[in-house]
Structures are given as structure tokens and as C-alpha cells.
């Protein structure tokens, strides 16, 4: 397989990530659009915690997938905006199934997304192996071979 063909094909990690995101988003959509009796669980505005946790998981998954490809901040900004738009549409469509749309739910979604992405970014930064530093090759002196690279 040539280098260009390898770049175009999806790795198993990326396929697993896409599958996980698809399952997670589907579960979130079903969970927010199936009229369930959650009075015991959402008492005293605890539903904001559910919104926060759900979108923290989504933010974590999306950020982890992005970190497989890039660490550019612009990608994270666009991903965050896409998640916030999804959360807004999610809130706006809930009245069609007998639930209520609430700006505070959306704010909890936004906070959860931000925290989830920040946690993923931090964990990857902490546990990613440092890149190897390449040192220019120097000519051998007195029969001692030159060192080509060293660990940072």
C-alpha cells in the first residue's frame, strides 16, 4: 500500500472512534427525545447534571478523536461550535415530544462539552510520549560514530 493510500484509509482506532461517537450520539438523541417519566431522577434541577455529564462525555469523545489527527486549536473551536449547535437543536426539538426546552439545559450542555474536551486534551498531553528530537549528524571524530538522534 502506498503512503497516499494509507493516509486515505481509516485506521482501526479511527473506525472505533467513529463507531463510539455514532453510538453515543444516537443514545443521547434517543435519551432526550423519548418521553420518559424521570420525575424521581430530575428532582430539584438534577437534570442539569445529566445534561452536563452527557455533553462532557460527547466533548471527551470528540476531542479524543480530534487528538488522533491534530492538536490545532482551530479544530477544537469548530468541534465545540458544532456540539453547541447540536445541543441547541436538541433543546429546540424536545417540545415536539412533550419535553421542555430550557436555556439552562443548553448552558449545562455547553459547560459539559467544554469540561469534557479540556479533560481529553489534558490527558493526552500528560500521557503522550514526547517526540524524539533529531540532532543533525556530525562527522565521526577519531573513529567514534556520530549520534543521529537522542530522546528529549
C-alpha positions as protocol buffer text, in pm:
chain_id: "A"
residue {
  index: 1
  type: UNK
  ca { x: 0 y: 0 z: 0 }
}
residue {
  index: 2
  type: UNK
  ca { x: 141 y: 336 z: -95 }
}
residue {
  index: 3
  type: UNK
  ca { x: 178 y: 620 z: 152 }
}
residue {
  index: 4
  type: UNK
  ca { x: -108 y: 817 z: -5 }
}
residue {
  index: 5
  type: UNK
  ca { x: -341 y: 516 z: 1 }
}
residue {
  index: 6
  type: UNK
  ca { x: -251 y: 452 z: 365 }
}
residue {
  index: 7
  type: UNK
  ca { x: -332 y: 813 z: 455 }
}
residue {
  index: 8
  type: UNK
  ca { x: -672 y: 788 z: 287 }
}
residue {
  index: 9
  type: UNK
  ca { x: -775 y: 463 z: 456 }
}
residue {
  index: 10
  type: UNK
  ca { x: -912 y: 478 z: 808 }
}
residue {
  index: 11
  type: UNK
  ca { x: -715 y: 316 z: 1086 }
}
residue {
  index: 12
  type: UNK
  ca { x: -886 y: 79 z: 1325 }
}
residue {
  index: 13
  type: UNK
  ca { x: -855 y: 340 z: 1604 }
}
residue {
  index: 14
  type: UNK
  ca { x: -1039 y: 597 z: 1395 }
}
residue {
  index: 15
  type: UNK
  ca { x: -1307 y: 347 z: 1296 }
}
residue {
  index: 16
  type: UNK
  ca { x: -1356 y: 255 z: 1661 }
}
residue {
  index: 17
  type: UNK
  ca { x: -1378 y: 624 z: 1748 }
}
residue {
  index: 18
  type: UNK
  ca { x: -1636 y: 688 z: 1474 }
}
residue {
  index: 19
  type: UNK
  ca { x: -1842 y: 392 z: 1593 }
}
residue {
  index: 20
  type: UNK
  ca { x: -1825 y: 509 z: 1956 }
}
residue {
  index: 21
  type: UNK
  ca { x: -1932 y: 863 z: 1858 }
}
residue {
  index: 22
  type: UNK
  ca { x: -2219 y: 729 z: 1649 }
}
residue {
  index: 23
  type: UNK
  ca { x: -2347 y: 508 z: 1929 }
}
residue {
  index: 24
  type: UNK
  ca { x: -2308 y: 786 z: 2187 }
}
residue {
  index: 25
  type: UNK
  ca { x: -2486 y: 1050 z: 1977 }
}
residue {
  index: 26
  type: UNK
  ca { x: -2767 y: 805 z: 1896 }
}
residue {
  index: 27
  type: UNK
  ca { x: -2809 y: 720 z: 2265 }
}
residue {
  index: 28
  type: UNK
  ca { x: -2815 y: 1091 z: 2354 }
}
residue {
  index: 29
  type: UNK
  ca { x: -3075 y: 1164 z: 2088 }
}
residue {
  index: 30
  type: UNK
  ca { x: -3298 y: 878 z: 2199 }
}
residue {
  index: 31
  type: UNK
  ca { x: -3250 y: 974 z: 2565 }
}
residue {
  index: 32
  type: UNK
  ca { x: -3358 y: 1331 z: 2504 }
}
residue {
  index: 33
  type: UNK
  ca { x: -3640 y: 1261 z: 2259 }
}
residue {
  index: 34
  type: UNK
  ca { x: -3820 y: 963 z: 2407 }
}
residue {
  index: 35
  type: UNK
  ca { x: -4077 y: 1087 z: 2654 }
}
residue {
  index: 36
  type: UNK
  ca { x: -3969 y: 916 z: 2976 }
}
residue {
  index: 37
  type: UNK
  ca { x: -4101 y: 961 z: 3326 }
}
residue {
  index: 38
  type: UNK
  ca { x: -3787 y: 1090 z: 3501 }
}
residue {
  index: 39
  type: UNK
  ca { x: -3952 y: 1278 z: 3787 }
}
residue {
  index: 40
  type: UNK
  ca { x: -3753 y: 1092 z: 4052 }
}
residue {
  index: 41
  type: UNK
  ca { x: -3424 y: 1142 z: 3871 }
}
residue {
  index: 42
  type: UNK
  ca { x: -3465 y: 1506 z: 3773 }
}
residue {
  index: 43
  type: UNK
  ca { x: -3597 y: 1637 z: 4104 }
}
residue {
  index: 44
  type: UNK
  ca { x: -3450 y: 1971 z: 4225 }
}
residue {
  index: 45
  type: UNK
  ca { x: -3295 y: 2057 z: 3887 }
}
residue {
  index: 46
  type: UNK
  ca { x: -3072 y: 1749 z: 3887 }
}
residue {
  index: 47
  type: UNK
  ca { x: -3143 y: 1723 z: 3516 }
}
residue {
  index: 48
  type: UNK
  ca { x: -2875 y: 1989 z: 3467 }
}
residue {
  index: 49
  type: UNK
  ca { x: -2624 y: 1735 z: 3599 }
}
residue {
  index: 50
  type: UNK
  ca { x: -2748 y: 1486 z: 3341 }
}
residue {
  index: 51
  type: UNK
  ca { x: -2707 y: 1744 z: 3066 }
}
residue {
  index: 52
  type: UNK
  ca { x: -2358 y: 1832 z: 3192 }
}
residue {
  index: 53
  type: UNK
  ca { x: -2250 y: 1467 z: 3213 }
}
residue {
  index: 54
  type: UNK
  ca { x: -2394 y: 1373 z: 2874 }
}
residue {
  index: 55
  type: UNK
  ca { x: -2223 y: 1655 z: 2690 }
}
residue {
  index: 56
  type: UNK
  ca { x: -1900 y: 1611 z: 2888 }
}
residue {
  index: 57
  type: UNK
  ca { x: -1888 y: 1258 z: 2750 }
}
residue {
  index: 58
  type: UNK
  ca { x: -1958 y: 1382 z: 2398 }
}
residue {
  index: 59
  type: UNK
  ca { x: -1694 y: 1656 z: 2429 }
}
residue {
  index: 60
  type: UNK
  ca { x: -1443 y: 1400 z: 2557 }
}
residue {
  index: 61
  type: UNK
  ca { x: -1514 y: 1160 z: 2269 }
}
residue {
  index: 62
  type: UNK
  ca { x: -1492 y: 1430 z: 2003 }
}
residue {
  index: 63
  type: UNK
  ca { x: -1172 y: 1578 z: 2147 }
}
residue {
  index: 64
  type: UNK
  ca { x: -1013 y: 1234 z: 2170 }
}
residue {
  index: 65
  type: UNK
  ca { x: -1092 y: 1173 z: 1804 }
}
residue {
  index: 66
  type: UNK
  ca { x: -950 y: 1509 z: 1707 }
}
residue {
  index: 67
  type: UNK
  ca { x: -635 y: 1439 z: 1902 }
}
residue {
  index: 68
  type: UNK
  ca { x: -581 y: 1128 z: 1688 }
}
residue {
  index: 69
  type: UNK
  ca { x: -540 y: 1367 z: 1396 }
}
residue {
  index: 70
  type: UNK
  ca { x: -430 y: 1710 z: 1514 }
}
residue {
  index: 71
  type: UNK
  ca { x: -362 y: 1938 z: 1807 }
}
residue {
  index: 72
  type: UNK
  ca { x: -455 y: 2260 z: 1628 }
}
residue {
  index: 73
  type: UNK
  ca { x: -680 y: 2480 z: 1840 }
}
residue {
  index: 74
  type: UNK
  ca { x: -895 y: 2584 z: 1545 }
}
residue {
  index: 75
  type: UNK
  ca { x: -1020 y: 2227 z: 1503 }
}
residue {
  index: 76
  type: UNK
  ca { x: -1130 y: 2223 z: 1867 }
}
residue {
  index: 77
  type: UNK
  ca { x: -1311 y: 2555 z: 1831 }
}
residue {
  index: 78
  type: UNK
  ca { x: -1506 y: 2428 z: 1529 }
}
residue {
  index: 79
  type: UNK
  ca { x: -1584 y: 2099 z: 1704 }
}
residue {
  index: 80
  type: UNK
  ca { x: -1706 y: 2287 z: 2012 }
}
residue {
  index: 81
  type: UNK
  ca { x: -1929 y: 2508 z: 1799 }
}
residue {
  index: 82
  type: UNK
  ca { x: -2072 y: 2201 z: 1623 }
}
residue {
  index: 83
  type: UNK
  ca { x: -2151 y: 2037 z: 1958 }
}
residue {
  index: 84
  type: UNK
  ca { x: -2311 y: 2358 z: 2087 }
}
residue {
  index: 85
  type: UNK
  ca { x: -2523 y: 2380 z: 1772 }
}
residue {
  index: 86
  type: UNK
  ca { x: -2625 y: 2016 z: 1816 }
}
residue {
  index: 87
  type: UNK
  ca { x: -2719 y: 2089 z: 2179 }
}
residue {
  index: 88
  type: UNK
  ca { x: -2926 y: 2390 z: 2071 }
}
residue {
  index: 89
  type: UNK
  ca { x: -3113 y: 2188 z: 1805 }
}
residue {
  index: 90
  type: UNK
  ca { x: -3159 y: 1912 z: 2062 }
}
residue {
  index: 91
  type: UNK
  ca { x: -3323 y: 2158 z: 2302 }
}
residue {
  index: 92
  type: UNK
  ca { x: -3539 y: 2314 z: 2031 }
}
residue {
  index: 93
  type: UNK
  ca { x: -3678 y: 1979 z: 1915 }
}
residue {
  index: 94
  type: UNK
  ca { x: -3767 y: 1844 z: 2261 }
}
residue {
  index: 95
  type: UNK
  ca { x: -4107 y: 2024 z: 2277 }
}
residue {
  index: 96
  type: UNK
  ca { x: -4219 y: 1812 z: 1981 }
}
residue {
  index: 97
  type: UNK
  ca { x: -4207 y: 1504 z: 2208 }
}
residue {
  index: 98
  type: UNK
  ca { x: -4364 y: 1660 z: 2516 }
}
residue {
  index: 99
  type: UNK
  ca { x: -4048 y: 1782 z: 2686 }
}
residue {
  index: 100
  type: UNK
  ca { x: -3943 y: 2139 z: 2757 }
}
residue {
  index: 101
  type: UNK
  ca { x: -3666 y: 2343 z: 2601 }
}
residue {
  index: 102
  type: UNK
  ca { x: -3460 y: 2530 z: 2857 }
}
residue {
  index: 103
  type: UNK
  ca { x: -3170 y: 2773 z: 2812 }
}
residue {
  index: 104
  type: UNK
  ca { x: -3021 y: 2647 z: 3139 }
}
residue {
  index: 105
  type: UNK
  ca { x: -3012 y: 2296 z: 2997 }
}
residue {
  index: 106
  type: UNK
  ca { x: -2820 y: 2432 z: 2699 }
}
residue {
  index: 107
  type: UNK
  ca { x: -2578 y: 2614 z: 2931 }
}
residue {
  index: 108
  type: UNK
  ca { x: -2521 y: 2288 z: 3119 }
}
residue {
  index: 109
  type: UNK
  ca { x: -2458 y: 2120 z: 2781 }
}
residue {
  index: 110
  type: UNK
  ca { x: -2203 y: 2388 z: 2690 }
}
residue {
  index: 111
  type: UNK
  ca { x: -2024 y: 2359 z: 3024 }
}
residue {
  index: 112
  type: UNK
  ca { x: -2014 y: 1980 z: 2997 }
}
residue {
  index: 113
  type: UNK
  ca { x: -1876 y: 1995 z: 2643 }
}
residue {
  index: 114
  type: UNK
  ca { x: -1602 y: 2234 z: 2750 }
}
residue {
  index: 115
  type: UNK
  ca { x: -1501 y: 2027 z: 3051 }
}
residue {
  index: 116
  type: UNK
  ca { x: -1504 y: 1702 z: 2852 }
}
residue {
  index: 117
  type: UNK
  ca { x: -1283 y: 1848 z: 2580 }
}
residue {
  index: 118
  type: UNK
  ca { x: -1046 y: 2000 z: 2834 }
}
residue {
  index: 119
  type: UNK
  ca { x: -1012 y: 1671 z: 3021 }
}
residue {
  index: 120
  type: UNK
  ca { x: -935 y: 1482 z: 2698 }
}
residue {
  index: 121
  type: UNK
  ca { x: -680 y: 1741 z: 2588 }
}
residue {
  index: 122
  type: UNK
  ca { x: -512 y: 1737 z: 2931 }
}
residue {
  index: 123
  type: UNK
  ca { x: -495 y: 1357 z: 2949 }
}
residue {
  index: 124
  type: UNK
  ca { x: -346 y: 1330 z: 2602 }
}
residue {
  index: 125
  type: UNK
  ca { x: -90 y: 1600 z: 2683 }
}
residue {
  index: 126
  type: UNK
  ca { x: 7 y: 1419 z: 3004 }
}
residue {
  index: 127
  type: UNK
  ca { x: 33 y: 1067 z: 2864 }
}
residue {
  index: 128
  type: UNK
  ca { x: 152 y: 1121 z: 2507 }
}
residue {
  index: 129
  type: UNK
  ca { x: 513 y: 1017 z: 2458 }
}
residue {
  index: 130
  type: UNK
  ca { x: 739 y: 1317 z: 2398 }
}
residue {
  index: 131
  type: UNK
  ca { x: 853 y: 1349 z: 2037 }
}
residue {
  index: 132
  type: UNK
  ca { x: 1204 y: 1236 z: 1955 }
}
residue {
  index: 133
  type: UNK
  ca { x: 1438 y: 1519 z: 1881 }
}
residue {
  index: 134
  type: UNK
  ca { x: 1651 y: 1470 z: 1571 }
}
residue {
  index: 135
  type: UNK
  ca { x: 2002 y: 1603 z: 1605 }
}
residue {
  index: 136
  type: UNK
  ca { x: 2194 y: 1682 z: 1284 }
}
residue {
  index: 137
  type: UNK
  ca { x: 2451 y: 1417 z: 1204 }
}
residue {
  index: 138
  type: UNK
  ca { x: 2808 y: 1520 z: 1275 }
}
residue {
  index: 139
  type: UNK
  ca { x: 3106 y: 1361 z: 1113 }
}
residue {
  index: 140
  type: UNK
  ca { x: 3275 y: 1089 z: 1314 }
}
residue {
  index: 141
  type: UNK
  ca { x: 3579 y: 1201 z: 1508 }
}
residue {
  index: 142
  type: UNK
  ca { x: 3866 y: 965 z: 1575 }
}
residue {
  index: 143
  type: UNK
  ca { x: 3670 y: 654 z: 1482 }
}
residue {
  index: 144
  type: UNK
  ca { x: 3379 y: 726 z: 1721 }
}
residue {
  index: 145
  type: UNK
  ca { x: 3047 y: 707 z: 1536 }
}
residue {
  index: 146
  type: UNK
  ca { x: 2826 y: 1014 z: 1548 }
}
residue {
  index: 147
  type: UNK
  ca { x: 2487 y: 1006 z: 1723 }
}
residue {
  index: 148
  type: UNK
  ca { x: 2190 y: 1057 z: 1487 }
}
residue {
  index: 149
  type: UNK
  ca { x: 1910 y: 1115 z: 1733 }
}
residue {
  index: 150
  type: UNK
  ca { x: 1851 y: 1138 z: 2102 }
}
residue {
  index: 151
  type: UNK
  ca { x: 1548 y: 1127 z: 2327 }
}
residue {
  index: 152
  type: UNK
  ca { x: 1414 y: 1458 z: 2453 }
}
